[in-house]
Amino acid sequence: MRDLVKEFKHTGPAYREKVHTIIRASYGSHYPRMVPEILGILDFRSNNEVHQPVILALELVKRYSDTGQHYLPLLEDVPIDGVIRNVNREIIVEKDEKGQSA
């Protein structure tokens, strides 16, 4: 039973949220300077339809990487399916005051 509890603590939703918080804090302090430079150098391509949502998401991030904005404009069509795993959506996709994905 202890092993099951230990495994759950290291793989369950609370653990994933903790990892996300750490990654987000790291991104907030280090990566905003590096990401625009990296995205400016690299071109991401794929002929595989399965990977197109990721390619579109990278293009969107590239377009806004130099703006200093923390959030994408609400009018943008942000690809979620095929980009963000279902288990991570709750901690990544924020909701507005009406509970709608924002």
Stockholm file with secondary structure:
# STOCKHOLM 1.0

chainA/1-102         MRDLVKEFKHTGPAYREKVHTIIRASYGSHYPRMVPEILGILDFRSNNEVHQPVILALELVKRYSDTGQHYLPLLEDVPIDGVIRNVNREIIVEKDEKGQSA
#=GR chainA/1-102 SS CHHHHHHHHHHSHHHHHHHHHHHHHHHHHTHHHHHHHHHHHCCCCCSCGGGHHHHHHHHHHHHHTTSCCSSCCTTSCCCCTTTSCGGGHHHHSCBCTTSCBC
#=GC SS_cons         CHHHHHHHHHHSHHHHHHHHHHHHHHHHHTHHHHHHHHHHHCCCCCSCGGGHHHHHHHHHHHHHTTSCCSSCCTTSCCCCTTTSCGGGHHHHSCBCTTSCBC
//
